[in-house]
Amino acid sequence: MNRVTQRLEEWKRKIVDLSRRNRLLFFARTRGSTLRIVEPSLPEIFDRFVNLEKPWEFCMPPDAKTPVVEPAEPAGGPLGDAQLFPVENVPPRHAKIDLARNSDELVTDVEDGAKLRSMLRNLYRRSRTDFEERGVRILFLAFGLLEWKEVEQSEVVKSPILLVPAELRRESVNDPFQLCAVDEEIVINPALAVKLSDDFKVELPPLPDDWDSGSLTKFLDKCQARIKKYEWNVKHDCWLGLFSFHKLVIYHDLKNHAGLLETHGIVRCLCEEERLQVAKDPPDPHELDKTTTPDTSFLVADADSSQLVCVEAVKAGSNLVIQGPPGTGKSQTITNLISEFIARGKSVLFVSEKMAALEVVFRRLQNANLTHFCLQLHSHRASKREVIQELYKTYGEQLKPKKGLTEFEAKQLTDRRKKLNDYVHSLHLVRRPLGCSAFEALGWLAELEGITDIPTGVFDPSGMTPERLDAASALSNRLKLMWEVAVAGKDFLGLAAPSSDSRWQREQSYRQT
């Protein structure tokens, strides 16, 4: 096994969590993020939610007399193991719950209305926060529970089988919650599929192309048939909870495309199998204006010399990492890179763990009128319906190319840039014989603001040398004790009208001190 294969296996082990902390495998009830649905039946819940795409409401039991404490969020997020309770401790599905249920309401095993509302608020906040920050759905209706064992004498482990993405909505704070379906794919528990395939060589049945009223029961029966030889059991239970498994998509990519990854140059370099040759050294920031011209630059956002170096290096074919604290212009650089490659007819895939970063770059491209080149594939925009609509919209658009730079305008920009660069060069050019630049001389003059000028007669600054400047500085230090005499003029000699605070008195006081 070569180094690349070893690293791929290591990456896969780190991505997929098969430990007891993973609630997709070792399902346990949490105090504030898991609800068991006891009524109506499993096929009825699935048919209304998936096939009819109608929302469910919750049948609220009466409030208990004891106050309800708001459930705390586990430290580990959706996969946290705080406040776990065995699944066996919940009431059985056939337990009688004395509630008048409407046809569009779900009955849970929570008998306190205040506690149920508190748990729904917790599920709502946490699922909404994850979706707004990362664009990932973590709220699911779980249909079917597999009871299995790791070894013959071990305890029974319970894992959800089918996960249907869901969303809690309400019109206002005082309105009840509704459980609504979202336009995302129904999935088989990916962690369970990996565990069964790797450890037990059991492959769960594929999902049907179209769901009908009897598809759920048939699918769960097929799952029961696949695990029959291990004497495991599939329970027809329904749970509402938080599950996070977005990283398992990366696991499947690593597993299914291992051959391509092993031959990819960048992957081999990351695995230290070989060293990638640098296509071209990054350009010198001071030479950028000499090597780039306006007619070959397609920047749509402001960029300083460090950002331009990054853009030119990527255009030359280099692979690089850009680091910097917030607010240093990384999103601007990404925007400029995308615009540069759009102008060259290339495609760019921009990936980020945080949805906010995607939105920032998209807004910058939007401000540059490049929205029609962008296809957003995150959060709710990643659904098939949204993607097809966006592709159809782009297909139907008749874009009219705008007028570009003429040869005269490009030359005019080049000339203006040269004038600006020449001015900066002249400002910082060291002048002889004084040995300093105009910028330094202006800085010295700024420090003398407020100092009284003394006429020196005819003065030729072109003949100023460091030696003459030093002599003038020494002379001014010698004369500074008599500075008041020069300032007072005739008042110092007492020729002006006497006053209680004459220059003479101030001079005497000055000399005494």
TATA-V448116 format. One record per residue. N is the residue number from 0. PSI is psi in radians with two decimals (NA if undefined). OMEGA is omega in whole degrees, -180 to 180 (* if undefined). D_LAST is the distance of its C-alpha to the last C-alpha in whole Angstrom. Layout:
n: (N N)
psi: (PSI PSI)
omega: (OMEGA OMEGA)
d_last: (D_LAST D_LAST)
//
This chain:
n: (0 1 2 3 4 5 6 7 8 9 10 11 12 13 14 15 16 17 18 19 20 21 22 23 24 25 26 27 28 29 30 31 32 33 34 35 36 37 38 39 40 41 42 43 44 45 46 47 48 49 50 51 52 53 54 55 56 57 58 59 60 61 62 63 64 65 66 67 68 69 70 71 72 73 74 75 76 77 78 79 80 81 82 83 84 85 86 87 88 89 90 91 92 93 94 95 96 97 98 99 100 101 102 103 104 105 106 107 108 109 110 111 112 113 114 115 116 117 118 119 120 121 122 123 124 125 126 127 128 129 130 131 132 133 134 135 136 137 138 139 140 141 142 143 144 145 146 147 148 149 150 151 152 153 154 155 156 157 158 159 160 161 162 163 164 165 166 167 168 169 170 171 172 173 174 175 176 177 178 179 180 181 182 183 184 185 186 187 188 189 190 191 192 193 194 195 196 197 198 199 200 201 202 203 204 205 206 207 208 209 210 211 212 213 214 215 216 217 218 219 220 221 222 223 224 225 226 227 228 229 230 231 232 233 234 235 236 237 238 239 240 241 242 243 244 245 246 247 248 249 250 251 252 253 254 255 256 257 258 259 260 261 262 263 264 265 266 267 268 269 270 271 272 273 274 275 276 277 278 279 280 281 282 283 284 285 286 287 288 289 290 291 292 293 294 295 296 297 298 299 300 301 302 303 304 305 306 307 308 309 310 311 312 313 314 315 316 317 318 319 320 321 322 323 324 325 326 327 328 329 330 331 332 333 334 335 336 337 338 339 340 341 342 343 344 345 346 347 348 349 350 351 352 353 354 355 356 357 358 359 360 361 362 363 364 365 366 367 368 369 370 371 372 373 374 375 376 377 378 379 380 381 382 383 384 385 386 387 388 389 390 391 392 393 394 395 396 397 398 399 400 401 402 403 404 405 406 407 408 409 410 411 412 413 414 415 416 417 418 419 420 421 422 423 424 425 426 427 428 429 430 431 432 433 434 435 436 437 438 439 440 441 442 443 444 445 446 447 448 449 450 451 452 453 454 455 456 457 458 459 460 461 462 463 464 465 466 467 468 469 470 471 472 473 474 475 476 477 478 479 480 481 482 483 484 485 486 487 488 489 490 491 492 493 494 495 496 497 498 499 500 501 502 503 504 505 506 507 508 509 510 511 512)
psi: (2.13 3.07 -0.64 -0.80 -0.71 -0.76 -0.71 -0.76 -0.66 -0.74 -0.72 -0.69 -0.62 -0.58 -0.84 2.19 1.90 0.33 -3.13 -0.22 -0.31 1.91 -0.21 -0.46 -0.97 1.36 2.24 2.61 2.36 2.72 -0.61 0.07 0.37 2.23 2.33 2.29 2.13 -0.39 2.53 -2.70 2.84 -0.84 -0.60 -0.72 -0.81 -0.75 -0.78 -0.67 -0.73 -0.91 -0.78 -0.27 0.73 2.51 2.76 2.51 3.04 2.29 2.05 2.08 2.91 2.66 2.44 2.85 -0.51 2.45 2.60 2.28 2.30 2.20 2.38 2.60 2.29 2.57 -0.50 0.17 -2.64 -0.43 0.12 2.74 0.42 2.49 0.97 2.49 2.43 2.53 -0.46 -0.36 -0.08 2.71 2.58 2.80 -0.51 0.11 2.46 2.18 2.03 1.35 2.49 1.76 2.33 2.91 -0.35 0.38 2.56 2.47 2.21 3.04 0.14 2.10 -0.01 2.09 -0.72 -0.69 -0.69 -0.76 -0.66 -0.72 -0.66 -0.69 -0.70 -0.78 -0.69 -0.83 -0.82 -0.73 -0.65 -0.70 -0.80 -0.67 -0.67 -0.59 -0.68 -0.13 0.48 2.33 2.24 -0.04 2.17 2.60 2.12 2.16 2.13 2.44 2.11 2.17 2.03 3.02 2.50 -0.78 3.01 -0.76 0.15 3.00 2.79 2.25 2.46 2.33 2.35 2.61 -1.03 2.25 2.14 2.03 2.48 2.98 2.35 2.27 2.70 2.59 -0.71 3.10 -0.56 -0.17 2.70 2.78 2.58 2.40 1.96 2.58 2.65 2.76 1.17 2.86 2.48 2.39 2.64 2.47 1.86 -0.63 -0.70 -0.72 -0.73 -0.76 -0.83 -0.66 -0.75 -0.73 -0.53 -0.03 0.66 2.20 2.13 2.64 2.62 2.75 2.54 2.68 -0.68 2.35 2.32 -2.97 -0.44 0.06 -0.65 -0.82 -0.73 -0.70 -0.77 -0.60 -0.65 -0.66 -0.71 -0.67 -0.61 -0.53 0.31 -0.67 -0.35 -0.02 0.65 3.09 2.50 2.02 2.41 1.25 2.79 2.25 2.57 2.13 -3.14 2.19 2.37 2.13 0.47 -0.44 -0.31 -0.35 -0.68 -0.68 -0.80 -0.60 -0.78 -0.61 -0.74 -0.39 0.58 -0.67 -0.73 -0.68 -0.64 -0.37 -0.02 2.31 -0.79 -0.72 -0.72 -0.61 -0.70 -0.55 0.08 0.50 -0.58 2.96 2.17 2.28 2.35 2.20 -0.73 2.44 2.53 2.50 2.73 2.20 -0.56 -0.25 0.10 -0.73 -0.34 -0.40 -0.28 2.54 2.65 -0.56 -0.17 0.15 2.27 0.84 2.43 -0.02 2.76 2.57 2.34 -3.05 -0.65 -0.64 -0.66 -0.62 -0.76 -0.78 -0.81 -0.60 -0.73 -0.69 -0.53 -0.07 0.19 2.61 2.28 2.88 2.21 2.11 2.61 2.62 2.94 2.47 0.16 0.06 0.38 -0.74 -0.60 -0.75 -0.73 -0.73 -0.79 -0.65 -0.76 -0.77 -0.64 -0.75 -0.47 -0.75 -0.42 0.14 0.44 2.79 2.57 2.27 2.02 2.05 2.40 2.52 -0.56 2.28 -0.48 -0.66 -0.67 -0.71 -0.67 -0.83 -0.68 -0.70 -0.67 -0.72 -0.58 -0.73 -0.43 0.19 0.66 0.33 -0.64 -0.18 -0.07 2.34 1.94 2.19 0.90 2.82 -2.41 -0.28 -0.13 -0.02 2.73 -0.70 -0.80 -0.75 -0.77 -0.72 -0.72 -0.71 -0.71 -0.67 -0.76 -0.67 -0.63 -0.17 2.48 1.60 2.34 2.10 2.38 2.79 2.27 -2.99 2.33 2.92 -0.64 -0.73 -0.66 -0.73 -0.65 -0.73 -0.70 -0.74 -0.72 -0.69 -0.67 -0.69 -0.74 -0.77 -0.67 -0.65 -0.79 -0.70 -0.76 -0.63 -0.61 0.11 2.27 2.19 2.51 2.55 -0.03 -0.55 0.41 2.90 2.91 -0.57 -0.75 -0.71 -0.71 -0.59 -0.71 -0.71 -0.62 -0.54 -0.31 0.22 2.29 -0.15 2.35 2.33 2.47 2.19 2.29 0.12 -2.70 2.22 2.19 1.76 -0.35 -0.33 0.10 2.21 2.89 -0.62 -0.80 -0.62 -0.67 -0.67 -0.71 -0.64 -0.71 -0.68 -0.70 -0.58 -0.61 -0.61 -0.07 -0.41 -0.44 0.26 -0.63 -0.53 -0.78 -0.63 -0.71 -0.63 -2.24 -0.51 -0.58 -0.57 -0.01 0.32 -0.31 2.94 2.36 2.62 2.88 -0.33 1.11 2.87 -0.60 -0.80 -0.71 -0.61 -0.68 -0.78 -0.67 -0.75 -0.61 -0.58 NA)
omega: (-179 -175 -179 179 178 180 179 178 178 179 180 179 -180 -176 -178 -178 179 -180 -179 177 -178 -178 173 177 -178 -174 177 -177 174 -173 -173 -174 179 178 175 178 -176 177 0 -178 -178 179 -180 177 -177 -175 180 -174 -173 -174 -179 -180 177 -178 173 169 -176 176 -174 174 178 180 174 -178 -179 -180 -180 177 180 -178 179 178 178 -178 -178 -180 -178 179 -179 -177 179 177 179 179 -179 179 -178 -175 180 -180 179 -174 -176 -180 -179 177 -173 179 176 -174 172 -176 -179 -176 175 176 178 179 177 -174 179 -178 180 179 180 178 178 180 178 177 180 177 -179 -177 -174 179 180 179 179 -179 -179 -177 -174 -178 -175 174 177 178 -176 164 -179 179 180 -179 179 174 -175 179 176 175 -171 -176 -177 179 179 179 180 -179 175 -176 -175 -176 180 -180 -177 180 174 -180 172 -177 -180 -178 -176 -179 179 178 171 176 -173 175 177 -176 177 -172 168 -175 168 179 -174 179 178 179 179 -179 -178 -178 -176 -173 -174 -180 178 178 178 -178 179 178 177 179 180 179 173 -174 -179 -174 -177 -179 179 -179 179 177 177 176 178 -180 -179 -176 -176 -175 178 -180 173 -174 174 179 -180 179 177 -178 172 -176 -180 179 -180 -179 -177 -180 -180 174 177 179 -179 176 179 -178 -174 -176 -179 -179 178 -178 -178 180 -178 -175 -178 178 180 177 177 179 179 177 178 -179 -178 179 179 -178 -178 178 178 -178 176 -179 -178 -178 -175 -178 178 -175 180 179 -178 -177 177 -180 -176 179 179 178 179 -180 175 -175 -180 178 178 177 179 -179 -179 179 178 178 179 177 -179 172 -175 176 179 -179 178 179 179 177 -178 173 179 180 175 179 179 178 179 178 180 -180 179 -178 172 180 -180 176 -179 178 -180 174 -180 -176 177 177 -179 -180 -179 179 177 -178 -179 -179 180 179 178 177 177 178 178 179 178 -176 -176 176 -172 173 -177 -177 178 179 -177 -180 -179 180 -179 -177 -179 -179 -180 179 -180 178 179 178 179 180 -177 -179 175 -176 176 -179 179 180 179 179 173 179 178 -180 178 178 179 177 179 179 179 178 179 179 179 180 178 178 179 179 180 -179 -176 178 180 -176 176 11 -175 177 176 180 176 178 179 -179 177 176 178 -180 179 178 -178 -180 -180 179 -179 179 175 179 -179 -178 -179 -178 179 -176 -179 180 -179 177 177 -180 180 178 179 178 178 179 178 179 179 177 178 -175 -173 177 -180 -176 -179 180 -179 -179 -176 -179 -179 179 -179 -180 177 -179 178 180 -179 177 -178 -179 -175 178 -179 -179 180 178 178 178 -180 -179 -180 179 *)
d_last: (89 86 83 83 86 84 81 83 84 81 80 83 82 79 80 83 82 85 84 84 81 83 84 87 88 88 88 87 86 82 81 80 81 85 88 91 94 97 99 100 102 100 102 102 98 98 100 98 95 96 99 98 95 94 92 92 91 90 93 90 92 91 87 87 86 83 80 80 77 75 76 73 73 74 71 73 74 77 78 77 79 77 80 83 86 90 92 95 93 93 96 99 100 103 101 102 99 100 98 100 99 99 100 97 95 94 95 92 93 90 91 88 87 83 83 85 82 79 81 82 78 77 79 78 74 75 77 75 72 73 75 72 70 72 75 78 80 80 83 86 90 91 95 97 96 97 98 98 97 95 98 101 100 96 95 96 93 93 92 92 94 94 90 90 87 86 83 83 82 82 81 79 77 80 83 85 84 87 88 88 89 87 88 88 90 92 91 93 90 89 88 91 93 91 92 95 96 94 95 99 100 100 100 99 101 100 99 102 101 102 101 104 105 107 104 102 105 106 103 102 106 106 103 105 107 105 104 107 108 105 106 103 103 101 100 101 97 95 91 88 85 82 82 80 82 80 80 83 84 82 84 87 86 85 88 90 88 88 90 88 84 85 86 83 80 77 79 80 76 75 77 76 80 78 75 75 74 71 73 70 66 64 63 59 57 56 59 61 60 62 65 66 67 67 71 71 68 69 66 66 62 59 58 55 56 56 59 61 61 63 65 66 67 69 71 71 73 71 70 67 65 62 59 56 55 56 55 54 57 60 63 62 63 66 67 66 68 71 71 71 74 76 76 77 80 79 79 76 76 73 73 71 71 69 70 67 66 70 69 66 67 70 68 66 70 71 68 69 73 74 75 79 78 77 80 78 80 78 78 81 81 83 86 89 89 86 86 89 88 85 87 90 87 85 89 90 87 87 84 83 81 78 77 75 73 74 74 72 69 69 68 66 64 64 62 60 59 58 56 54 54 53 50 49 50 48 45 44 46 44 43 43 42 38 40 39 41 40 39 37 35 35 33 31 31 31 27 26 27 24 23 23 26 25 29 30 33 36 36 39 38 41 40 37 37 35 34 33 31 29 28 27 25 23 23 21 18 18 17 15 12 14 15 14 16 19 19 18 21 23 20 18 20 21 24 25 25 23 21 19 17 17 15 14 12 11 10 9 6 5 5 4 0)
//
